[in-house]
Amino acid sequence: MTTAVTPPPTSASPTARQVWTRSRGIALALVLLLAAAVAIAVVRSDARHGELDPRSADPYGSRAVAELLADRGVDTRVVTTLDEATAAAGPGTTLLVAVPDLLTKPQQSRLHSAVTGSGGRTVLVSAGSASVERLSPGVTADPLTSFGSTLSPDCDLPAARRAGNADLGGIRYTTTHLTADECYPSERLATLLRIPAPSGDGDTVLLGAPDILLNDHLDEHGNASLALQLLGSRPHLVWYLPSLADASAAPEEGERDFFDLLPSGWLWGTLQLFVAATLAALWRARRLGPLVPEKLPVAIRASETVEGRAHLYRKAGARDRAATALRSTTRTRLAPLVGVPVSQAHAPEALLPALSAHLRGDGRSLHTLLFGPPPGDDPALVQLADHLDALEREVRRP
């Protein structure tokens, strides 16, 4: 009988090369994702820096219109707190509120009370549904924004008629005020609205988009003319940039939690993503049920199956698993031949004495062959298979 060469023990853990081969696709995807995130952050890091700030010379700033107003004798003062804005309201002042939706509900109510009856002009830039009903009662912001940006006046407001076409668009408004000037309509809804005060010379102007005030668009169409007429009707311009650091933004009772600081759009967007993820999980989930027998489309030879599994074992470097499968199958076939129950085929104390008595061979070499450590390389695995095959032939020999 041939004896098996005892191979050196090997570790079943994957090597560094195998780990890299298996994970390089995921690593490459993560690197590309990180690079894209960095590139987007670099490109957009200053894209909106100083937006609607009359001190900023960036494309989305408003320094150009402030300089032109200064040439016409209008002084511009920037304020960032509600107290400063309300204190400045008066008949000789134009109060511009940038992004009124950033104001809390109490701030909006205070601001409306301060400008009502002041005799000055209040300009609300991109006031949405979150603020327009408090800052300008009787006005409603349409949920659908304008599809166009360059619009014609189509109204009797002198400033709009002199300016001609301008970049308005954005939020569209409807109003119940019969004396309001509804200008630059988009789909029959105004994107510039002027509402005279009930008494005095004051009024409120709503702009659906800030484009006519931005450095990047001021020299296009009639943007500059319209901006100068709307903001230069009084000798003083107070430019209110709402800030989260304003003490008046804090609620009256306690502090706001994280969800209070999130705009409602983010909450609805997150809910929609959650619903979409749930539907995708249900769609892709494994359907558990009874097995349905099906005929194979083609007949596959047993030798091809064995060869395919062998290639998979070799590609994964799983010599230990291949050796275990070979030894387990050999023990299962040998046990009935030597009078050992199949249930005890994998117990050395039951199988080896019966094999030794049948072959009159060395039990130690049989133990190494049938229960030994995994081979150290591919040639040793092939040699193990040969020895197992020779052992089975010898047991079957009459």
C-alpha positions as CSV (number, residue, x, y, z in Angstrom):
1,M,0.0,0.0,0.0
2,T,1.2,3.5,-0.8
3,T,1.6,6.0,2.0
4,A,0.8,9.7,1.8
5,V,3.5,12.3,2.3
6,T,2.6,14.5,5.3
7,P,2.3,18.0,4.0
8,P,3.2,21.0,6.1
9,P,0.2,22.7,7.8
10,T,-1.2,25.7,6.2
11,S,-3.5,28.6,7.3
12,A,-7.0,28.8,6.0
13,S,-7.0,32.7,6.2
14,P,-6.8,34.6,2.9
15,T,-3.5,36.1,1.9
16,A,-3.0,39.9,1.4
17,R,-3.1,39.4,-2.4
18,Q,-6.4,37.6,-2.2
19,V,-7.9,40.3,0.0
20,W,-6.8,43.0,-2.4
21,T,-8.1,41.0,-5.4
22,R,-11.6,40.7,-3.8
23,S,-11.9,44.2,-2.5
24,R,-10.2,46.3,-5.2
25,G,-13.5,46.9,-7.0
26,I,-15.1,48.3,-3.9
27,A,-12.0,50.3,-3.0
28,L,-11.9,51.8,-6.5
29,A,-15.6,52.8,-6.3
30,L,-15.0,54.5,-2.9
31,V,-12.0,56.4,-4.3
32,L,-14.0,57.6,-7.3
33,L,-16.9,58.6,-5.0
34,L,-14.5,60.5,-2.7
35,A,-12.8,62.2,-5.6
36,A,-16.2,63.3,-7.1
37,A,-17.3,64.6,-3.7
38,V,-14.1,66.6,-3.3
39,A,-14.3,68.0,-6.9
40,I,-17.9,69.0,-6.4
41,A,-17.1,70.6,-3.1
42,V,-14.2,72.6,-4.7
43,V,-16.3,73.7,-7.6
44,R,-19.2,74.8,-5.4
45,S,-17.3,76.0,-2.4
46,D,-17.6,79.6,-3.3
47,A,-20.3,79.5,-6.0
48,R,-22.8,81.2,-3.7
49,H,-20.4,83.1,-1.5
50,G,-21.9,86.4,-0.4
51,E,-25.2,85.8,-2.2
52,L,-27.3,88.9,-2.2
53,D,-24.8,90.8,-0.1
54,P,-24.2,94.4,-1.3
55,R,-20.7,94.2,0.0
56,S,-19.8,91.1,-2.2
57,A,-18.2,91.4,-5.7
58,D,-18.8,87.7,-6.4
59,P,-21.2,86.8,-9.3
60,Y,-24.0,86.2,-6.9
61,G,-23.3,89.3,-4.7
62,S,-25.0,92.7,-5.1
63,R,-22.1,95.1,-4.8
64,A,-22.7,96.5,-8.3
65,V,-26.2,97.7,-7.6
66,A,-25.1,99.2,-4.3
67,E,-22.3,101.2,-6.2
68,L,-24.8,102.4,-8.7
69,L,-27.2,103.5,-6.0
70,A,-24.4,105.3,-4.2
71,D,-23.6,107.3,-7.4
72,R,-27.3,108.5,-7.3
73,G,-27.0,109.6,-3.7
74,V,-28.6,106.6,-2.1
75,D,-26.7,105.2,0.9
76,T,-26.8,101.5,1.6
77,R,-26.5,100.0,5.1
78,V,-26.4,96.3,5.8
79,V,-28.1,94.9,8.9
80,T,-28.3,91.4,10.2
81,T,-30.6,91.6,13.1
82,L,-34.4,92.2,13.3
83,D,-34.0,95.0,15.8
84,E,-31.8,97.0,13.4
85,A,-34.2,96.3,10.5
86,T,-37.3,97.4,12.4
87,A,-35.6,100.5,13.9
88,A,-34.6,101.7,10.4
89,A,-38.1,101.5,8.9
90,G,-39.4,105.0,8.0
91,P,-40.8,107.2,5.3
92,G,-37.3,107.9,3.8
93,T,-36.1,104.3,3.8
94,T,-36.3,101.3,1.6
95,L,-36.0,98.1,3.6
96,L,-34.9,95.2,1.5
97,V,-35.3,91.7,3.1
98,A,-33.2,89.0,1.5
99,V,-34.7,85.5,1.6
100,P,-37.6,86.2,4.1
101,D,-38.3,82.5,4.4
102,L,-35.2,82.4,6.8
103,L,-37.2,84.4,9.4
104,T,-39.1,82.6,12.1
105,K,-42.8,83.2,12.4
106,P,-42.5,85.6,15.4
107,Q,-39.8,87.5,13.4
108,Q,-42.1,87.8,10.4
109,S,-44.9,89.1,12.6
110,R,-42.7,91.7,14.2
111,L,-41.3,92.9,10.9
112,H,-44.7,93.3,9.4
113,S,-45.9,95.3,12.4
114,A,-42.9,97.6,12.1
115,V,-43.2,98.4,8.4
116,T,-47.0,98.7,8.3
117,G,-47.7,102.4,8.3
118,S,-44.1,103.5,8.3
119,G,-44.4,105.3,5.0
120,G,-41.4,103.6,3.5
121,R,-40.9,100.8,0.9
122,T,-40.4,97.2,1.8
123,V,-38.8,94.9,-0.8
124,L,-39.2,91.2,-0.2
125,V,-36.8,89.0,-2.3
126,S,-38.0,85.5,-3.1
127,A,-40.6,85.4,-0.4
128,G,-42.2,81.9,-0.4
129,S,-45.2,80.4,1.2
130,A,-43.4,80.2,4.5
131,S,-43.3,84.0,4.9
132,V,-45.4,85.9,2.3
133,E,-48.7,85.5,4.1
134,R,-47.4,87.1,7.2
135,L,-45.2,89.8,5.7
136,S,-47.8,90.7,3.0
137,P,-51.3,89.6,4.0
138,G,-53.5,89.0,1.0
139,V,-50.7,87.6,-1.1
140,T,-50.2,83.9,-1.9
141,A,-47.1,82.3,-3.3
142,D,-47.9,79.7,-6.1
143,P,-46.3,76.3,-5.4
144,L,-45.1,76.1,-9.0
145,T,-42.3,78.5,-10.0
146,S,-41.9,80.2,-13.3
147,F,-40.5,78.3,-16.2
148,G,-39.0,81.4,-17.9
149,S,-36.6,83.9,-16.5
150,T,-36.6,86.8,-19.0
151,L,-40.1,88.3,-18.9
152,S,-41.9,91.4,-20.2
153,P,-43.6,93.9,-17.8
154,D,-47.2,93.7,-19.1
155,C,-48.4,96.2,-16.4
156,D,-48.8,99.9,-15.8
157,L,-46.1,100.3,-13.1
158,P,-43.8,103.2,-14.4
159,A,-40.6,101.5,-13.2
160,A,-41.4,98.3,-15.0
161,R,-42.5,100.0,-18.2
162,R,-39.3,102.1,-18.3
163,A,-37.1,99.0,-17.6
164,G,-38.7,96.7,-20.2
165,N,-37.8,93.1,-20.2
166,A,-36.0,91.9,-17.1
167,D,-34.9,88.6,-15.4
168,L,-37.6,88.0,-12.9
169,G,-39.3,84.6,-12.9
170,G,-38.9,82.4,-9.9
171,I,-41.8,82.5,-7.4
172,R,-45.2,83.6,-8.8
173,Y,-47.8,85.5,-6.8
174,T,-51.5,86.0,-6.6
175,T,-53.2,88.7,-4.6
176,T,-56.6,89.9,-3.4
177,H,-55.5,93.6,-3.4
178,L,-57.4,95.4,-6.2
179,T,-54.9,98.2,-6.4
180,A,-51.8,96.0,-6.7
181,D,-49.5,96.3,-9.7
182,E,-49.0,92.8,-11.1
183,C,-46.0,92.8,-13.4
184,Y,-43.8,90.4,-15.4
185,P,-46.4,87.6,-15.5
186,S,-45.5,84.0,-16.1
187,E,-48.5,81.8,-17.1
188,R,-50.7,84.7,-16.0
189,L,-49.2,85.0,-12.5
190,A,-47.1,87.9,-11.5
191,T,-43.4,87.6,-10.5
192,L,-43.2,91.2,-9.5
193,L,-46.0,92.5,-7.2
194,R,-46.3,96.1,-5.8
195,I,-48.9,96.6,-3.1
196,P,-49.6,100.2,-2.0
197,A,-50.0,100.8,1.7
198,P,-53.6,101.4,2.9
199,S,-52.6,104.9,3.8
200,G,-49.6,107.1,3.1
201,D,-46.9,106.7,0.5
202,G,-45.5,103.4,1.6
203,D,-45.7,100.2,-0.4
204,T,-44.5,96.6,-0.5
205,V,-42.7,95.1,-3.5
206,L,-42.3,91.4,-3.9
207,L,-39.7,90.0,-6.3
208,G,-40.1,86.4,-7.3
209,A,-36.3,86.0,-8.1
210,P,-33.2,87.9,-7.0
211,D,-31.6,88.0,-10.5
212,I,-32.0,91.7,-11.2
213,L,-29.9,92.4,-8.0
214,L,-27.0,90.1,-8.8
215,N,-23.7,91.3,-10.1
216,D,-23.7,88.5,-12.8
217,H,-27.0,89.6,-14.3
218,L,-27.2,93.4,-13.6
219,D,-26.0,94.4,-17.1
220,E,-28.6,92.2,-18.9
221,H,-31.9,93.4,-20.4
222,G,-33.5,96.0,-18.1
223,N,-32.3,94.5,-14.9
224,A,-30.2,97.5,-13.8
225,S,-32.9,100.0,-14.6
226,L,-35.6,98.1,-12.7
227,A,-33.3,97.5,-9.7
228,L,-32.3,101.2,-9.4
229,Q,-35.9,102.4,-9.7
230,L,-37.2,99.9,-7.1
231,L,-34.4,100.5,-4.6
232,G,-33.6,104.2,-5.3
233,S,-37.0,105.7,-4.6
234,R,-35.9,106.7,-1.1
235,P,-32.6,108.3,0.0
236,H,-31.8,105.4,2.4
237,L,-31.6,101.7,1.7
238,V,-31.4,99.2,4.6
239,W,-30.3,95.8,3.3
240,Y,-31.5,93.2,5.8
241,L,-29.6,89.8,5.6
242,P,-31.3,87.5,8.1
243,S,-28.9,85.6,10.3
244,L,-29.3,82.5,12.5
245,A,-27.1,84.2,15.0
246,D,-29.9,86.8,15.6
247,A,-31.1,86.5,19.2
248,S,-34.7,87.2,18.0
249,A,-34.6,84.0,16.0
250,A,-34.7,81.9,19.2
251,P,-38.2,80.6,20.1
252,E,-39.9,82.0,23.2
253,E,-40.0,78.7,25.0
254,G,-36.8,76.7,25.1
255,E,-34.4,76.0,22.2
256,R,-35.3,74.5,18.9
257,D,-34.2,70.9,18.3
258,F,-32.5,69.6,15.2
259,F,-35.7,68.9,13.2
260,D,-36.9,72.4,13.8
261,L,-33.9,73.8,12.0
262,L,-34.5,71.6,8.9
263,P,-36.6,73.1,6.1
264,S,-39.8,71.2,5.5
265,G,-38.6,70.2,2.0
266,W,-35.7,68.2,3.5
267,L,-38.1,66.3,5.8
268,W,-40.5,65.5,2.9
269,G,-37.5,64.5,0.7
270,T,-36.2,62.1,3.4
271,L,-39.6,60.6,3.7
272,Q,-39.8,60.0,0.0
273,L,-36.3,58.4,-0.1
274,F,-37.4,56.1,2.8
275,V,-40.5,55.0,0.9
276,A,-38.5,54.5,-2.3
277,A,-35.9,52.4,-0.4
278,T,-38.7,50.3,1.2
279,L,-40.3,49.6,-2.2
280,A,-36.9,48.7,-3.7
281,A,-36.2,46.3,-0.8
282,L,-39.6,44.7,-1.3
283,W,-39.1,44.4,-5.0
284,R,-35.6,42.8,-4.7
285,A,-36.3,40.7,-1.6
286,R,-35.9,37.0,-1.8
287,R,-39.2,35.2,-2.3
288,L,-39.4,32.2,0.1
289,G,-41.7,29.4,-1.0
290,P,-41.8,25.7,-2.0
291,L,-39.2,24.5,-4.4
292,V,-40.4,24.1,-8.0
293,P,-38.7,21.2,-9.8
294,E,-37.6,22.1,-13.3
295,K,-35.9,20.2,-16.0
296,L,-32.4,21.4,-16.8
297,P,-32.2,23.0,-20.3
298,V,-29.1,20.9,-21.1
299,A,-27.5,17.8,-19.6
300,I,-24.3,18.5,-17.7
301,R,-21.7,15.8,-17.4
302,A,-20.5,14.9,-13.9
303,S,-16.9,15.3,-15.0
304,E,-17.6,18.9,-16.1
305,T,-19.2,19.7,-12.7
306,V,-16.2,18.3,-10.9
307,E,-13.8,20.2,-13.1
308,G,-15.7,23.4,-12.6
309,R,-15.7,23.0,-8.8
310,A,-12.0,22.2,-9.0
311,H,-11.3,25.4,-10.9
312,L,-13.3,27.4,-8.3
313,Y,-11.3,25.8,-5.5
314,R,-8.0,26.6,-7.2
315,K,-9.0,30.2,-8.0
316,A,-9.9,30.8,-4.3
317,G,-6.8,29.0,-3.1
318,A,-9.0,26.7,-1.0
319,R,-6.8,23.7,-0.8
320,D,-8.0,22.9,2.7
321,R,-11.6,22.7,1.6
322,A,-10.8,20.6,-1.5
323,A,-8.8,18.2,0.6
324,T,-11.6,18.0,3.2
325,A,-14.1,17.2,0.5
326,L,-11.9,14.5,-1.0
327,R,-11.2,12.8,2.3
328,S,-14.8,13.0,3.5
329,T,-16.1,11.4,0.3
330,T,-13.4,8.7,0.4
331,R,-14.2,7.8,4.0
332,T,-17.9,7.6,3.2
333,R,-17.3,5.1,0.4
334,L,-14.7,3.1,2.3
335,A,-16.8,2.6,5.5
336,P,-19.3,0.1,4.1
337,L,-16.5,-1.8,2.4
338,V,-14.8,-2.6,5.7
339,G,-18.0,-3.2,7.7
340,V,-18.3,0.2,9.4
341,P,-21.7,2.1,9.4
342,V,-21.7,5.3,7.3
343,S,-22.7,7.2,10.4
344,Q,-19.2,6.4,11.9
345,A,-17.3,6.8,8.7
346,H,-15.7,10.1,10.0
347,A,-14.7,8.7,13.4
348,P,-11.0,7.7,13.3
349,E,-11.5,5.3,16.2
350,A,-14.1,3.3,14.3
351,L,-12.8,3.5,10.7
352,L,-9.0,3.2,11.0
353,P,-9.0,-0.2,13.0
354,A,-11.3,-1.8,10.4
355,L,-9.2,-0.5,7.5
356,S,-6.0,-1.7,9.1
357,A,-7.4,-5.2,9.7
358,H,-8.7,-5.3,6.1
359,L,-5.4,-4.1,4.6
360,R,-3.0,-5.3,7.2
361,G,-1.3,-2.0,6.9
362,D,0.1,0.8,9.1
363,G,-2.7,2.6,10.9
364,R,-0.5,5.7,11.3
365,S,-0.2,6.3,7.6
366,L,-3.9,5.7,7.1
367,H,-4.6,8.3,9.8
368,T,-2.4,10.8,8.0
369,L,-4.0,10.0,4.6
370,L,-7.6,10.2,5.7
371,F,-7.5,12.7,8.7
372,G,-4.3,14.6,8.2
373,P,-3.6,18.3,7.8
374,P,-4.4,20.1,4.5
375,P,-1.8,20.1,1.7
376,G,0.6,23.0,1.5
377,D,0.5,23.5,-2.3
378,D,-1.3,22.3,-5.4
379,P,1.1,19.4,-6.2
380,A,0.6,18.0,-2.7
381,L,-3.2,18.2,-3.2
382,V,-2.9,16.3,-6.5
383,Q,-0.7,13.7,-4.7
384,L,-3.3,13.4,-1.9
385,A,-6.0,12.7,-4.5
386,D,-3.9,10.0,-6.1
387,H,-3.2,8.3,-2.7
388,L,-6.9,8.4,-1.8
389,D,-7.8,6.9,-5.1
390,A,-5.1,4.2,-4.7
391,L,-6.4,3.4,-1.2
392,E,-10.0,2.9,-2.4
393,R,-8.9,0.7,-5.3
394,E,-6.9,-1.5,-2.9
395,V,-9.8,-1.8,-0.5
396,R,-12.1,-2.8,-3.4
397,R,-9.7,-5.4,-4.7
398,P,-11.0,-8.9,-4.0
